Structure formats: C-alpha cells, structure tokens
Amino acid sequence: MLAGAVTILLPATVFAADPAPDLTMSNNPLFDTVVYWGGEFTTHSGGKDGYGAGAGFVTALNGDIGATGWTLTGNFGGSRTDDGPFETKSFYAAALVGYQWHAPGYYFTLAAGVNYVNNDETPSGGPTDGGEAGAIIQYGVETKQVNAFYAQSYGAYSTAHDTVYLHAKTGYKTPNLRFGPEFTLFDEGTSRSTLRYGAFIGDIAITQSVNMVVSAGYQHELEPTAEDGFYATIGFSTPLSLR
C-alpha cells in the first residue's frame, strides 16, 4: 500500500513540468531539445506526507522540436513517503524512442522504451519492495490554438509493477497563460487507484526562456485503508539548441 502511495510521486514528479514541448517557444527551428524539471508534495489527514523531484528531456532527432519526426526521451525522479512507522524511498528512470506528429491545431506523440523502479520500503518485504525493470509506452497530445479552448493529456503504462498513469488538463489558453482544471489517475497491480482533482496555471514566464506551471488539488485514495489528502506540484521547462 505504501509503495503505491509513493510510486504516484515518481511519474507525477517527472511529468510535473508538462514534458510535452512548449510550442510557443519551440516553433523556433533553432530549438532541438526541451529540458524539464519539477517537484511535488502530498499530505494526508492521518499524518502521511510525501515529496519528490524529477527531471527529463525530449530531443528531436531531426533537429527541430517543433516539427514532425522522431524523438528521444529520458527522465528520472526520486521520492519519499513517511507514514508513522512506515517509510518508502523510491527511484525511477526511463528511456524512450518516439515519434511526434504536428498538425495546425494540435500535436500528438507516442513513445516506447524501458524503465526501472526501485522501492526501498521500511519495513521490507512488501509486494513492491525492491527494484524492477519493465517496458513502458507513453503518449502525449496537446492543442496549439491561442485565445481558444485548451486541452492536454499524457500518460504511460509500464510492466514494472503493472503501473498506469493518466493525466488530463482542460481550460483556456491565452498568448501568455493556460489555466483550468486537471485530473490524474494512477493505478498499479498491488493496490487500488489514486485519483487527483485539481487546477493548474501554466506558461508562467520566469525568464525569457524558462516557463513554470503550478497545480494543486484533492487526492482521493480508492484503497480502503488509505486516507485522502491534498497535493501540490511545480514544474519548469526550457527549450535548448544543443546541435
């Protein structure tokens, strides 16, 4: 049960910065890579707290992150959950090869690769304790229109602990901001699903090239013995020209 609570922090932390390329900046053909990093915190009424941090990159093999073509993605993250006498420290890493399609009003990306999850549980011996490698498939889709309805979704399935992660945002996008409600589902084979209902604000310009997205909301645990709580995330992304 505790591993399930902490494992959601891993993909959520890695994806906190919205790893899909920021098209406002990345339509410039000089950019071939987007780097992203972020963190998150969860708290529950029973005293269980969790926190994590992660980072990653997406690079276009054709040298233009804003164009249709093959991509290479890598990410990693770490997290910790404390629940009285129970503690879990986790590490996550993945490497994927994918393809992105760009259309006038949206883009879609699909990738596949390998990932590794290691859970250090106290007390030890749980069904998700220890390390496990697996295959992973990941998708992302986002609308591009400005001053219009906005939608984004990304997610992944991994054979490591039979995990599913799905995330969706809807709302409105202006030339400078995007905002609205968000929803997250996390599920693994050894426990019942975790659901999140919240709100986000993205495309917050920190510098000329670094954007920030923040979100917060309610975390609902479907596991009968787990208590509900609240979550908050923060993420950053920046486009780079590395080649």
Number of C-alpha atoms within 10 A of each C-alpha: 14 21 24 23 24 24 30 22 31 27 24 25 28 29 26 28 27 24 24 23 24 19 16 13 19 20 15 14 13 16 21 25 26 23 22 27 25 25 26 24 20 22 20 18 10 12 11 20 21 21 22 27 25 27 24 22 22 23 24 22 17 12 19 22 30 24 19 17 17 20 23 18 21 19 22 22 25 25 24 24 25 18 14 10 7 14 20 24 21 23 20 23 21 20 19 20 19 20 17 20 15 16 11 8 10 16 21 19 20 20 20 21 18 18 22 19 23 20 25 19 20 15 11 14 10 15 12 23 20 14 15 15 17 16 17 22 19 19 19 21 20 23 20 21 16 16 13 14 15 20 21 20 20 22 21 19 20 21 18 21 19 14 18 21 20 20 19 17 21 20 17 18 22 14 11 12 16 23 21 18 17 21 18 20 18 25 22 22 15 15 16 16 19 21 18 21 16 18 19 20 19 21 21 15 14 10 9 8 11 16 21 22 22 21 20 21 19 19 23 18 18 15 15 8 7 17 16 18 19 18 21 20 24 23 25 24 26 23 25 17 14 10 10
